[in-house]
Amino acid sequence: MATLSVPLPKDLEEFIESQVRLGKLENKAAVVRRALRLLAEQEAIAAVLKADQEPSVRGDLDKLAKKLG
């Protein structure tokens, strides 16, 4: 597992420490890992929603090719 050193603003540092202090996660690293997993999940959902908005091709491909071509 890789280790990163990341400068954080005071408010994020305090938030991380509060999550540990409240017993929500076992340590600071677990808080950061959870946050990154949630971000990755949000990005995946956004990609699916964006793809859902893209036009799609439906129907008989031979007929569609003849119309295009």
Buried (B, 14 or more C-beta within 10 A) or exposed (E): EEEEEEEEEEEBEEEBEEBBEEEEBEEBBBBBEEBEEEEEEEEEEEEEEEEEEEEEEEEEEEEEEEEEE
